[in-house]
Amino acid sequence: MKAFVHEYGELQLKEMDKPFADHGQVTVALKTAGLNRRDCAVPGRRGEKADALILGSDGAGVIESVGEGVTEFAVGDEVIINPSLGWYENSDVPPEQFEILGMPDHGTFAEHIVLSAEQLEKKPAHLSWDEAGVLALAGLTGYRALFTRGGVTKGETVFIPGAGSGVATFLIQFAKQAGARVIVSSRSAAKREQAEELGADRAIDTNSSWPEALADETVDLVIDSVGKATFNRSLEVLKKGGRIVTFGATTEDTVELNLRSFFYGQYQLIGTTMGSREELRAMLDYVDSHQVQPVVDRTFPLHEASDALNYVKESKQFGKVALHIKE
């Protein structure tokens, strides 16, 4: 089968052995896969001495075969893949065995994948294959950040720095369906306009003075994935006693924090990452009941996966980027 791999420091399309389902497993013929920033980081984490690993955490396709003991799925079922491995019930932190698909296990940038049946969910019927293939990781991350950890309620104002990311586009839609007011930021005028078309109530220029731009707003909750470049700026516009949820650090991990200002302000700092199968299923129900559609910026063929990764690295997209695997 064709697969896009990282091998001995190089990224390449390669012929790999087709996997077969063992006891409790299923083989999925993938139709689409979704790109995430994690896929851009994995090669650097593996170095130049590791053998072939198929990249990719997100994907959707059709079950091609089932192993002995699998009763909940059948050949022909349309499914999406849960990239959150080993985390089933909701909890404050993931269990020790938690991993994300795509390292160290083979991922979704391939024509086929074998997984435990526990890692599959039925594809929402209203979604296209491209939409289904990009849903799980970003949708789950956003759902947990907004609801489980952020505790958003109707009438609150949510501020999301960085309007163009895949998670941000889910957050906008989820928060609006929950009855929240949504404000986003972006350096790009085009992305600000797209965010407002998606449902954001306001979109401000990242390069503006946030306290001035939001002087007439009361921000209850910030959900930040940018890191150092926005963290303290977000605190400047968060109301006293407000919550800030963080799940990423695309602009460096280390942040300087004025502790005195923080504790006088009675702020709440909450960390989160990914989510459990229980939350994934809740997110899928939410997507289905509200007919939420993932924003797919662009789809690349599998053989152009390197170009797709560069597109994501350069933050060119508004929403998600997909790989077309097979008709």
C-alpha positions as CSV (number, residue, x, y, z in Angstrom):
1,M,0.0,0.0,0.0
2,K,1.0,3.6,-0.5
3,A,2.0,5.5,2.7
4,F,3.6,8.8,3.6
5,V,6.4,8.1,6.0
6,H,9.2,9.7,8.0
7,E,12.3,7.4,7.6
8,Y,15.9,8.2,8.6
9,G,15.3,11.9,8.6
10,E,13.4,12.0,5.3
11,L,9.8,12.4,4.4
12,Q,8.6,10.3,1.4
13,L,5.8,8.4,-0.2
14,K,6.6,4.7,0.1
15,E,5.2,1.3,-0.5
16,M,4.5,-0.4,2.8
17,D,3.1,-3.8,3.7
18,K,-0.7,-3.7,4.0
19,P,-1.7,-4.5,7.6
20,F,-4.2,-7.1,8.6
21,A,-6.7,-7.1,11.4
22,D,-6.0,-9.4,14.4
23,H,-8.3,-10.3,17.3
24,G,-10.3,-7.2,18.3
25,Q,-9.0,-5.2,15.4
26,V,-10.4,-3.8,12.2
27,T,-8.8,-2.8,8.9
28,V,-9.9,0.6,7.6
29,A,-9.5,1.6,3.9
30,L,-8.9,5.3,4.4
31,K,-10.5,7.9,2.2
32,T,-9.2,11.0,3.8
33,A,-6.7,12.1,6.5
34,G,-6.5,15.3,8.4
35,L,-3.3,17.3,9.1
36,N,-2.4,18.7,12.5
37,R,0.5,20.8,13.7
38,R,1.6,17.6,15.6
39,D,2.4,16.0,12.2
40,C,4.8,18.9,11.5
41,A,6.6,18.3,14.8
42,V,6.9,14.5,14.8
43,P,9.9,14.3,12.3
44,G,12.0,16.6,14.4
45,R,11.2,14.6,17.5
46,R,12.2,11.3,15.9
47,G,15.6,12.5,14.5
48,E,17.5,11.0,11.7
49,K,18.0,7.4,12.9
50,A,14.5,6.1,13.2
51,D,13.0,3.7,10.6
52,A,9.8,4.2,8.7
53,L,6.8,5.6,10.5
54,I,3.5,6.5,8.8
55,L,2.5,10.0,9.9
56,G,-1.0,11.2,10.7
57,S,-3.4,11.2,13.6
58,D,-6.8,12.0,11.9
59,G,-8.6,10.0,9.3
60,A,-11.9,8.5,8.0
61,G,-12.8,5.6,5.8
62,V,-14.6,2.3,5.3
63,I,-14.1,-0.9,7.3
64,E,-12.5,-3.4,5.0
65,S,-12.2,-6.4,7.4
66,V,-12.8,-7.2,11.0
67,G,-10.8,-9.5,13.3
68,E,-12.2,-12.2,15.5
69,G,-14.2,-10.9,18.5
70,V,-15.3,-7.6,16.8
71,T,-19.1,-7.4,17.0
72,E,-19.8,-3.6,17.0
73,F,-18.6,-3.0,13.5
74,A,-19.0,-4.7,10.2
75,V,-17.4,-4.6,6.7
76,G,-18.7,-1.5,4.9
77,D,-19.3,0.7,7.9
78,E,-18.2,4.3,7.5
79,V,-16.0,5.4,10.4
80,I,-13.8,8.1,11.8
81,I,-10.7,7.3,13.8
82,N,-10.2,8.3,17.4
83,P,-6.6,9.5,17.7
84,S,-6.7,9.6,21.5
85,L,-5.3,6.1,22.3
86,G,-6.0,4.5,25.7
87,W,-8.1,7.3,27.2
88,Y,-11.7,6.1,27.5
89,E,-13.6,7.7,30.4
90,N,-13.5,11.4,31.1
91,S,-10.9,12.4,33.8
92,D,-9.0,15.4,35.0
93,V,-5.8,14.1,33.3
94,P,-5.2,11.3,30.8
95,P,-4.2,7.9,32.1
96,E,-0.5,6.8,32.0
97,Q,-1.1,4.7,28.9
98,F,-2.4,7.6,26.9
99,E,-0.8,8.2,23.5
100,I,-1.7,10.0,20.3
101,L,-2.0,8.1,17.0
102,G,0.9,8.7,14.6
103,M,3.8,8.2,17.0
104,P,5.0,5.7,18.1
105,D,2.2,3.8,16.2
106,H,1.7,4.0,12.5
107,G,-0.8,6.8,11.6
108,T,-3.3,7.7,8.9
109,F,-1.3,9.0,5.9
110,A,-1.8,5.6,4.2
111,E,-4.2,3.7,2.1
112,H,-5.0,1.3,5.1
113,I,-4.7,1.3,8.8
114,V,-5.3,-1.4,11.4
115,L,-6.7,-0.3,14.8
116,S,-8.4,-1.7,17.8
117,A,-12.2,-1.5,17.3
118,E,-12.2,0.6,20.4
119,Q,-10.6,3.4,18.5
120,L,-13.4,3.8,15.9
121,E,-16.7,5.8,15.8
122,K,-19.4,5.9,13.2
123,K,-19.0,8.7,10.7
124,P,-21.7,11.5,11.1
125,A,-23.9,11.1,8.1
126,H,-24.1,14.8,7.2
127,L,-20.3,15.1,6.8
128,S,-18.4,14.7,3.6
129,W,-15.3,12.5,3.6
130,D,-13.0,15.5,3.7
131,E,-14.9,16.9,6.7
132,A,-15.0,13.6,8.5
133,G,-11.3,13.1,8.0
134,V,-10.3,16.3,9.7
135,L,-12.8,16.2,12.6
136,A,-11.5,14.1,15.5
137,L,-8.3,15.6,16.9
138,A,-9.1,19.3,16.6
139,G,-12.8,18.9,17.4
140,L,-12.1,16.8,20.5
141,T,-9.4,19.3,21.6
142,G,-11.8,22.2,21.2
143,Y,-14.7,20.5,22.8
144,R,-12.7,19.6,26.0
145,A,-11.1,23.0,26.2
146,L,-14.5,24.9,25.8
147,F,-16.9,22.7,27.8
148,T,-15.0,20.2,30.1
149,R,-12.2,22.5,31.1
150,G,-13.5,26.0,30.2
151,G,-17.0,25.4,31.5
152,V,-18.5,27.9,29.0
153,T,-22.1,29.0,29.7
154,K,-24.7,30.8,27.7
155,G,-24.2,34.5,27.6
156,E,-20.5,34.5,28.4
157,T,-17.9,36.1,26.1
158,V,-15.1,33.9,24.8
159,F,-11.9,35.3,23.3
160,I,-9.9,33.1,20.9
161,P,-6.5,34.4,19.8
162,G,-5.5,33.1,16.4
163,A,-8.7,32.7,14.3
164,G,-7.3,30.5,11.5
165,S,-6.4,27.3,13.3
166,G,-8.5,24.2,12.9
167,V,-9.3,24.1,16.6
168,A,-10.3,27.8,16.5
169,T,-12.8,27.2,13.8
170,F,-14.4,24.5,15.9
171,L,-14.4,26.7,19.0
172,I,-16.2,29.5,17.1
173,Q,-18.9,27.1,16.0
174,F,-19.2,25.2,19.3
175,A,-19.3,28.4,21.4
176,K,-21.9,30.1,19.3
177,Q,-24.2,27.0,19.5
178,A,-23.8,27.2,23.3
179,G,-25.0,30.8,23.3
180,A,-21.7,32.5,24.0
181,R,-20.4,35.7,22.4
182,V,-17.2,35.0,20.4
183,I,-14.3,37.3,19.8
184,V,-11.2,36.3,17.8
185,S,-8.0,37.8,16.7
186,S,-5.9,37.5,13.5
187,R,-3.2,39.4,11.7
188,S,-4.9,38.5,8.4
189,A,-7.9,40.7,7.3
190,A,-9.1,37.8,5.2
191,K,-9.1,35.4,8.2
192,R,-10.9,38.0,10.3
193,E,-13.6,38.2,7.7
194,Q,-13.8,34.4,7.4
195,A,-14.1,34.1,11.2
196,E,-17.0,36.5,11.2
197,E,-18.7,34.7,8.4
198,L,-18.3,31.5,10.4
199,G,-20.1,33.1,13.3
200,A,-17.7,35.2,15.4
201,D,-19.3,38.3,16.8
202,R,-16.1,40.3,16.5
203,A,-12.6,39.8,14.9
204,I,-9.8,42.2,16.0
205,D,-6.3,42.7,14.5
206,T,-3.7,40.8,16.4
207,N,-1.4,43.8,15.9
208,S,-3.8,46.2,17.5
209,S,-4.0,47.2,21.2
210,W,-6.2,44.6,22.7
211,P,-7.2,46.6,25.8
212,E,-8.3,49.4,23.5
213,A,-10.0,47.3,21.0
214,L,-11.9,45.4,23.7
215,A,-12.5,48.2,26.1
216,D,-16.3,47.8,25.7
217,E,-16.2,44.0,26.2
218,T,-16.2,41.7,29.3
219,V,-14.1,38.6,28.5
220,D,-15.1,35.7,30.7
221,L,-13.0,33.0,29.1
222,V,-9.9,32.9,26.9
223,I,-8.9,29.8,25.0
224,D,-5.3,30.1,23.9
225,S,-3.1,27.8,21.8
226,V,-0.5,30.4,20.6
227,G,1.6,30.6,23.8
228,K,4.2,33.2,24.6
229,A,3.1,35.7,21.9
230,T,-0.4,36.0,23.2
231,F,-0.6,34.7,26.8
232,N,0.1,37.9,28.7
233,R,-1.8,40.0,26.2
234,S,-4.8,37.7,26.8
235,L,-4.6,38.3,30.5
236,E,-4.8,42.0,29.9
237,V,-8.3,41.7,28.4
238,L,-9.6,38.9,30.6
239,K,-11.9,40.0,33.4
240,K,-10.8,39.8,37.0
241,G,-11.6,36.3,38.1
242,G,-11.8,35.0,34.6
243,R,-10.6,31.7,33.1
244,I,-7.8,31.1,30.6
245,V,-7.5,27.7,29.1
246,T,-4.3,26.8,27.3
247,F,-3.7,23.7,25.1
248,G,-0.8,24.8,22.8
249,A,2.3,26.8,22.4
250,T,3.0,27.5,18.7
251,T,5.2,30.5,19.7
252,E,7.4,29.0,22.4
253,D,6.6,27.1,25.6
254,T,8.0,29.4,28.2
255,V,6.0,32.4,29.4
256,E,7.0,35.1,31.9
257,L,4.2,35.7,34.4
258,N,3.7,38.5,37.0
259,L,2.5,36.4,39.8
260,R,1.3,39.3,42.0
261,S,-0.9,40.7,39.2
262,F,-2.1,37.1,38.5
263,F,-3.2,36.4,42.1
264,Y,-4.6,39.8,42.7
265,G,-6.6,39.4,39.6
266,Q,-8.0,36.1,40.9
267,Y,-7.5,34.5,37.5
268,Q,-7.9,30.8,36.8
269,L,-5.3,29.1,34.6
270,I,-6.4,25.8,33.2
271,G,-4.4,23.3,31.1
272,T,-5.9,20.8,28.7
273,T,-4.9,18.5,25.9
274,M,-6.9,16.3,23.5
275,G,-9.7,14.4,25.4
276,S,-11.2,11.0,26.2
277,R,-13.4,8.7,24.1
278,E,-16.4,9.8,26.3
279,E,-15.7,13.4,25.3
280,L,-15.2,12.5,21.6
281,R,-18.6,10.8,21.6
282,A,-20.2,13.9,23.2
283,M,-18.5,16.1,20.6
284,L,-19.8,13.9,17.8
285,D,-23.3,14.1,19.2
286,Y,-22.9,17.9,19.4
287,V,-21.7,18.0,15.8
288,D,-24.6,15.8,14.7
289,S,-27.3,17.6,16.6
290,H,-26.2,21.1,15.6
291,Q,-25.2,20.0,12.1
292,V,-21.7,21.5,12.6
293,Q,-19.5,21.2,9.5
294,P,-15.7,21.3,9.9
295,V,-14.0,24.1,7.8
296,V,-11.8,22.5,5.2
297,D,-9.5,25.1,3.7
298,R,-7.7,22.8,1.2
299,T,-7.3,19.2,0.2
300,F,-4.0,17.8,-1.1
301,P,-3.5,14.3,-2.8
302,L,-1.5,11.9,-0.7
303,H,1.6,12.2,-2.9
304,E,1.7,16.0,-2.1
305,A,1.7,15.4,1.7
306,S,5.0,17.3,2.0
307,D,3.5,20.4,0.4
308,A,0.5,20.0,2.7
309,L,2.7,19.9,5.8
310,N,4.5,23.1,4.7
311,Y,1.1,24.8,4.1
312,V,0.2,24.0,7.7
313,K,3.6,25.0,9.1
314,E,3.3,28.4,7.4
315,S,-0.2,28.9,8.9
316,K,-1.7,29.6,5.5
317,Q,-5.0,27.8,6.2
318,F,-8.2,29.0,7.7
319,G,-9.6,25.8,9.3
320,K,-8.3,22.3,8.4
321,V,-6.2,20.8,5.7
322,A,-7.0,17.3,4.4
323,L,-5.2,14.6,2.4
324,H,-7.2,12.7,-0.2
325,I,-6.2,9.1,0.1
326,K,-8.6,7.1,-2.1
327,E,-12.0,7.4,-3.8
